[in-house]
Amino acid sequence: MTADKTILIVGTYDTKDDELNYLGQCIRRQGGGVMTMDVSVLGDPGQPCDISKHQVAEAGGSTIQAAIDSEDENTAMQIMAEGAAAEALRLYREGAIDGVIVLGGTMGTDLALDVCAALPVGVPKYVVSTVSFSAMLPPERLAADIQMILWAGGLYGLNSVCQSSLSQAAGAVLGAARAVEPPKRDRPLIGMTSFGKTILHYMVKLKPELEKRGYEVAVFHATGMGGRAFESLASEGAFACVMDFATQEVVNHHMGSGISAGADRMTNAGRKGIPQIVSSACYDLVDLIGWQPIPERLQDRPTHAHNRLLTSVILSPEERREIAQVFGKKLAQASGPSIFLLPKGGGNEWDRPGAPLHDAEGLVAFNEAMQEAVPETTDLRVLECHVNDDAFSETVLEIFDEWVAQGVVPNGAA
């Protein structure tokens, strides 16, 4: 029987030969094809792999002997990670594979993140790891559509517990390769950041209006991983234009919250030269993990418990001035058209006068500081409205239409 989809299996075949071969057997039993890649350094697999460890090291610009001679497991694994990522991308571009699955502990997972990050959105990418979902995994290293499963009981040798994880993962990656509908790219893509409709409203008006103009609109939930996916796609140049209005993840990162999209949040579109309209929705809040204690320095402030996972705490006027400076430095990295919209009336539904998180002094402090912080390379537009007012969305559409008319953004109707 001819396999309809081929899955690349990546792992250290010297120490996890049985587990990796079992994974391959599960995929083959379901009618899938398998290609194997060995990322071992010291040992050898029980039988040759399709992509040997020597090929992997050479693809990383080095050799297995150099990895061994380094006498450092971290250095050695980074050589293999660079090569594995390059080889996986080559195989995908050549049409040799339809998805990838990587198996490992901390070493294998470190490598797996590089492999998955190298492959474009729409290529099924699965990681079976003993540290899946761990706080060890920084958001900036997670591919936009990475999938993970916890490898329970999988530290050493096969058993019925770990086989349950491996067999599920085998079915998942093969099923994904068969079912996936990759991004079509038949219309220019607009990337927008927001939160739910209870706190931010602009997407409700903007998305259908932009779609009428012939654009596809992807709205990213800016609660850490949504912003990470947004930045990942921006770094690939996937967007024709970005409307990065919910920039609060920058605040979270600056304030040390665990709900972070990484240090490069609010920078990749600008660095890539993608036309960007940026604003400051929810700049006044730091989101904290709801089931953890509120840090002492943030206690005795107005808070909003959104649910059991997330609690929002308002910033002081001085902290808001700090955030304005952080925003300004990130805007300064833009190499393409860049506009910052400052809605002087506020940045979220909870900060309106009479609302539970309203702080008039803090609002004034941010507005003043932000007007000073916007760099000369970014066009500052000060709006006498709230971010949720129609006037905000109407201004966005006016700017966008001007950019289309000027050829800054490709015409979606063309």
LOTIMI-50220 format. One line per field, with one value per residue (C-alpha): residue number from 1; x, y, z. Coordinates in steps of 0.02 Angstrom, whole numbers, plus 50000, padded with zeros to 5 digits. Each point is the difference from the previous one (the first is absolute). Example, Ala and Ser with C-alpha at 12.3 -4.5 7.8 and 13.67 -1.06 7.14 Angstrom:
! residues 2
doke c(1, 2)
u c(50615, 50069)
v c(49775, 50172)
w c(50390, 49967)
***
This chain:
! residues 414
doke c(1, 2, 3, 4, 5, 6, 7, 8, 9, 10, 11, 12, 13, 14, 15, 16, 17, 18, 19, 20, 21, 22, 23, 24, 25, 26, 27, 28, 29, 30, 31, 32, 33, 34, 35, 36, 37, 38, 39, 40, 41, 42, 43, 44, 45, 46, 47, 48, 49, 50, 51, 52, 53, 54, 55, 56, 57, 58, 59, 60, 61, 62, 63, 64, 65, 66, 67, 68, 69, 70, 71, 72, 73, 74, 75, 76, 77, 78, 79, 80, 81, 82, 83, 84, 85, 86, 87, 88, 89, 90, 91, 92, 93, 94, 95, 96, 97, 98, 99, 100, 101, 102, 103, 104, 105, 106, 107, 108, 109, 110, 111, 112, 113, 114, 115, 116, 117, 118, 119, 120, 121, 122, 123, 124, 125, 126, 127, 128, 129, 130, 131, 132, 133, 134, 135, 136, 137, 138, 139, 140, 141, 142, 143, 144, 145, 146, 147, 148, 149, 150, 151, 152, 153, 154, 155, 156, 157, 158, 159, 160, 161, 162, 163, 164, 165, 166, 167, 168, 169, 170, 171, 172, 173, 174, 175, 176, 177, 178, 179, 180, 181, 182, 183, 184, 185, 186, 187, 188, 189, 190, 191, 192, 193, 194, 195, 196, 197, 198, 199, 200, 201, 202, 203, 204, 205, 206, 207, 208, 209, 210, 211, 212, 213, 214, 215, 216, 217, 218, 219, 220, 221, 222, 223, 224, 225, 226, 227, 228, 229, 230, 231, 232, 233, 234, 235, 236, 237, 238, 239, 240, 241, 242, 243, 244, 245, 246, 247, 248, 249, 250, 251, 252, 253, 254, 255, 256, 257, 258, 259, 260, 261, 262, 263, 264, 265, 266, 267, 268, 269, 270, 271, 272, 273, 274, 275, 276, 277, 278, 279, 280, 281, 282, 283, 284, 285, 286, 287, 288, 289, 290, 291, 292, 293, 294, 295, 296, 297, 298, 299, 300, 301, 302, 303, 304, 305, 306, 307, 308, 309, 310, 311, 312, 313, 314, 315, 316, 317, 318, 319, 320, 321, 322, 323, 324, 325, 326, 327, 328, 329, 330, 331, 332, 333, 334, 335, 336, 337, 338, 339, 340, 341, 342, 343, 344, 345, 346, 347, 348, 349, 350, 351, 352, 353, 354, 355, 356, 357, 358, 359, 360, 361, 362, 363, 364, 365, 366, 367, 368, 369, 370, 371, 372, 373, 374, 375, 376, 377, 378, 379, 380, 381, 382, 383, 384, 385, 386, 387, 388, 389, 390, 391, 392, 393, 394, 395, 396, 397, 398, 399, 400, 401, 402, 403, 404, 405, 406, 407, 408, 409, 410, 411, 412, 413, 414)
u c(50000, 50067, 50009, 49899, 50098, 50178, 50048, 50178, 50045, 50143, 50090, 50157, 49996, 50148, 49906, 49816, 50006, 49856, 49886, 50033, 49977, 49836, 49943, 50043, 49906, 49844, 50006, 50029, 49856, 49886, 50060, 50123, 50177, 50151, 50166, 50123, 50130, 50132, 50062, 50112, 50178, 50095, 49910, 49926, 49824, 49959, 49970, 50043, 49885, 49947, 50090, 50156, 50074, 50148, 49884, 49914, 50162, 50061, 49835, 50037, 50168, 50101, 50043, 49961, 50182, 49994, 49847, 50090, 50160, 49905, 49979, 49844, 49827, 49918, 50120, 49981, 49811, 49995, 50103, 49874, 49852, 50060, 50029, 49835, 49903, 50088, 49974, 49816, 49968, 50094, 49900, 49836, 50045, 50047, 49831, 50078, 49903, 49826, 50026, 50126, 50000, 50144, 50027, 50106, 50034, 50074, 50139, 49884, 49869, 50128, 50042, 49816, 49956, 50128, 49937, 49819, 50044, 50087, 49844, 49861, 49825, 49891, 50133, 49946, 50132, 49987, 50114, 49989, 50095, 50024, 49993, 49852, 49908, 50138, 50045, 50174, 49938, 50013, 49857, 50116, 50063, 49830, 49945, 49831, 49912, 50108, 49912, 50063, 49955, 50072, 50106, 49941, 50111, 50118, 50167, 50076, 49934, 49830, 49852, 49812, 49989, 50120, 49934, 49832, 50081, 50102, 49854, 49889, 50137, 50025, 49815, 49995, 50142, 49945, 49819, 50055, 50102, 49848, 49876, 50098, 49946, 50155, 49977, 49940, 50090, 49874, 49959, 50114, 50003, 49972, 50064, 49904, 50021, 49856, 49914, 49822, 49850, 49966, 50154, 50041, 49876, 50095, 50020, 49811, 49993, 50171, 50001, 49845, 50049, 50173, 49927, 49883, 50157, 50069, 50114, 50014, 50007, 50078, 49966, 50123, 49949, 50137, 50016, 50178, 49991, 49888, 50128, 50136, 49909, 49975, 50186, 50050, 49897, 50058, 50181, 49962, 49927, 49829, 49901, 49963, 49964, 49985, 49879, 50087, 49880, 50003, 50181, 49975, 50112, 50144, 49941, 49991, 50177, 50067, 49915, 50064, 49833, 49998, 49872, 50129, 50018, 50188, 50124, 49974, 49814, 49950, 50159, 49998, 49879, 50096, 50169, 49931, 49940, 49816, 49885, 49937, 49865, 50034, 49902, 49995, 49848, 50011, 50169, 49942, 49985, 50119, 49924, 50053, 49975, 49838, 50038, 50164, 50014, 50006, 50179, 50020, 50046, 49836, 49886, 49875, 49956, 49836, 49993, 49884, 49991, 49954, 49990, 50100, 50143, 50024, 49995, 50031, 50081, 50010, 50166, 50050, 50024, 50189, 49994, 49894, 50134, 50126, 49889, 49992, 50190, 50001, 49871, 50103, 50158, 49908, 49922, 50173, 50049, 49877, 50076, 49835, 49845, 49952, 49855, 49959, 49821, 49979, 49816, 50004, 49836, 50070, 50056, 49870, 49819, 50044, 50094, 49856, 49940, 49892, 50072, 50089, 50178, 49988, 50150, 49993, 50174, 50077, 49913, 50070, 50173, 50004, 49930, 50131, 50144, 49947, 49996, 50180, 50056, 49941, 50156, 50012, 49996, 49822, 49851, 49907, 49811, 49918, 49814, 49871, 49907, 50006, 50073, 49826, 49915, 49950, 50116, 50150, 49949, 49952, 50172, 50081, 49900, 50042, 50186, 49988, 49905, 50132, 50137, 49910, 49976, 50185, 50056, 50073, 49883, 49955, 49822, 49893, 49876, 50133)
v c(50000, 50170, 50124, 50158, 50111, 49988, 50051, 50045, 49923, 50088, 49940, 49927, 49826, 49945, 50015, 49997, 49873, 49894, 50148, 50082, 49838, 49970, 50172, 49955, 49836, 50091, 50119, 49859, 49897, 50145, 50004, 50143, 50009, 50033, 50086, 49992, 50126, 49959, 50143, 49895, 50053, 49864, 49838, 49918, 49938, 49816, 50018, 50141, 50151, 50089, 50158, 49954, 50098, 50041, 50080, 50098, 50068, 50049, 50090, 50098, 50054, 49881, 49817, 49866, 49997, 50186, 49973, 49862, 50100, 50145, 49890, 50101, 49924, 50170, 50050, 49830, 50004, 50176, 49938, 49861, 50117, 50118, 49856, 49914, 50161, 50028, 49821, 49998, 50159, 49930, 49839, 50095, 50116, 49850, 49920, 49852, 50023, 50059, 50020, 49977, 49922, 50018, 49896, 50045, 50061, 50171, 49975, 49934, 50133, 50140, 49933, 49970, 50182, 50051, 49869, 50054, 50185, 49969, 49931, 50114, 50013, 49859, 49865, 49881, 50006, 49894, 49988, 49852, 50056, 49963, 50190, 50047, 50157, 50036, 50177, 49956, 50029, 50186, 50065, 50078, 49827, 49924, 49986, 50078, 49832, 49882, 49853, 49912, 49846, 49953, 49843, 49923, 49860, 50020, 50039, 49829, 49856, 49947, 49963, 50004, 50175, 50082, 49898, 50083, 50170, 49943, 49915, 50154, 50112, 49886, 50008, 50187, 50048, 49883, 50055, 50182, 49972, 49925, 50131, 50162, 50145, 50111, 50189, 50041, 50168, 50043, 50166, 50123, 49958, 50129, 49955, 50079, 49982, 50014, 49929, 49938, 50110, 50035, 50112, 50049, 50031, 50064, 49831, 49982, 50148, 49986, 49816, 50003, 50168, 49936, 49840, 50102, 50082, 49829, 49960, 49851, 50050, 49894, 50063, 49941, 49985, 50099, 49894, 49938, 49860, 50098, 50139, 49870, 49930, 50178, 50039, 49835, 50035, 50181, 49943, 49889, 50150, 49918, 50162, 50136, 50117, 49985, 50084, 49969, 50084, 49885, 50024, 49953, 49847, 50125, 50061, 49822, 49963, 50163, 49970, 49821, 49912, 49819, 50048, 50056, 49994, 50023, 50143, 50032, 50037, 50155, 49997, 49869, 50084, 50163, 49917, 49911, 50165, 49947, 50152, 50011, 50093, 49982, 50054, 49979, 49895, 49937, 50087, 50041, 49819, 49861, 49827, 49873, 49813, 49994, 49851, 50073, 50129, 50181, 50064, 50108, 50155, 49988, 49969, 50129, 50054, 49985, 49830, 49905, 49810, 49955, 49815, 49873, 50009, 50188, 50152, 50179, 50130, 50186, 50089, 50155, 50166, 49980, 49823, 50064, 50128, 49856, 49904, 50150, 49999, 49813, 50023, 50141, 49895, 49859, 50119, 50069, 49830, 50016, 50013, 50021, 50110, 50016, 50093, 50005, 50040, 50073, 49999, 50127, 49938, 49832, 49829, 49875, 49987, 49987, 50167, 50114, 50129, 49909, 49830, 49898, 50025, 50184, 50106, 50178, 50044, 49846, 50035, 50176, 49938, 49873, 50118, 50131, 49875, 49910, 50160, 50031, 49820, 49971, 50010, 50115, 49850, 49961, 50109, 50043, 50025, 50062, 49959, 50085, 49837, 49833, 49846, 49921, 50151, 49994, 50146, 49889, 49867, 50133, 50078, 49830, 49973, 50174, 49967, 49829, 50063, 50136, 49870, 49893, 50150, 50044, 49821, 49980, 49850, 49888, 50022, 49857, 50024, 49988)
w c(50000, 49951, 50143, 49971, 50121, 50063, 50177, 50050, 50168, 50089, 50155, 50078, 49927, 50106, 50165, 49945, 49860, 50066, 50034, 49831, 49905, 50092, 49946, 49820, 50012, 50061, 49852, 49874, 50072, 49958, 49820, 50020, 49939, 50112, 49975, 50145, 50058, 50129, 50109, 50113, 50033, 50092, 49955, 49846, 49961, 49992, 49814, 49879, 49993, 49841, 50058, 50098, 50144, 49886, 49872, 50138, 50071, 49826, 49966, 50158, 49930, 50108, 50026, 50127, 50050, 50036, 50108, 50095, 50017, 50077, 50155, 50037, 49977, 49976, 49861, 49918, 50003, 49928, 49852, 49975, 50025, 49864, 49881, 50040, 49969, 49834, 49943, 50050, 49901, 49849, 50003, 50012, 49856, 49894, 50036, 50091, 50163, 50050, 50187, 50139, 50172, 50122, 50156, 50151, 50175, 50031, 49872, 49865, 50038, 49984, 49827, 49959, 50025, 49868, 49878, 50019, 49988, 49834, 49917, 49935, 50073, 49935, 50011, 50141, 50135, 50157, 50151, 50119, 50153, 50183, 50028, 49889, 50060, 50126, 50052, 49935, 49823, 49958, 49893, 49871, 49951, 49966, 49819, 49962, 49977, 50103, 50084, 50155, 50100, 50168, 49988, 50163, 50067, 49853, 50081, 49969, 49897, 49935, 50112, 49980, 50075, 49880, 49853, 50030, 49972, 49851, 49910, 50024, 49932, 49850, 49958, 50030, 49885, 49860, 50018, 49996, 49842, 49917, 50060, 49998, 49891, 49987, 49992, 49823, 49979, 49862, 50083, 50089, 50186, 50137, 50173, 50145, 50188, 50123, 50153, 50017, 49962, 50183, 50010, 49819, 49858, 49847, 49917, 49986, 49882, 49917, 49950, 49887, 49925, 49955, 49929, 49889, 49930, 49950, 50146, 50116, 50184, 50137, 50177, 50133, 50183, 50087, 50155, 49978, 49873, 49882, 49992, 49975, 49848, 49935, 50017, 49922, 49844, 49994, 50002, 49848, 49907, 49993, 50021, 49873, 50145, 50188, 50119, 50164, 50119, 50152, 50052, 50182, 49986, 49995, 50170, 50067, 49945, 50070, 50167, 50014, 49976, 49945, 49866, 49875, 49811, 50013, 49997, 49814, 50014, 49898, 49896, 49862, 49880, 50015, 49974, 49847, 49927, 50005, 50006, 50178, 50094, 50186, 50152, 50188, 50045, 50180, 50026, 50178, 50056, 50042, 49982, 50130, 50013, 50097, 50110, 50061, 50142, 49945, 50026, 50154, 49899, 49903, 50148, 50066, 49823, 49904, 49915, 49884, 50015, 49821, 50044, 50102, 49874, 49982, 50114, 49942, 50113, 49955, 49986, 50097, 49908, 50011, 49930, 49856, 49960, 49996, 49880, 49884, 49990, 49964, 49861, 49926, 49992, 49912, 49874, 49962, 49927, 49856, 49827, 49905, 50012, 50183, 50082, 50186, 50049, 50175, 50054, 50141, 50072, 50055, 49945, 50060, 50054, 50185, 50004, 49948, 50128, 50128, 49953, 50136, 49933, 49952, 50053, 49934, 50064, 49921, 49834, 49993, 50048, 49859, 49869, 50039, 50007, 49842, 49898, 50051, 49973, 49821, 49889, 49850, 49884, 50057, 49957, 50161, 49987, 50160, 50003, 50110, 50030, 50089, 49915, 49998, 49920, 49817, 49969, 50034, 49873, 49873, 50015, 49973, 49841, 49935, 50025, 49922, 49847, 49977, 50005, 49871, 49886, 50017, 49967, 50174, 50027, 49852, 49936, 50061, 49859, 49865)
***
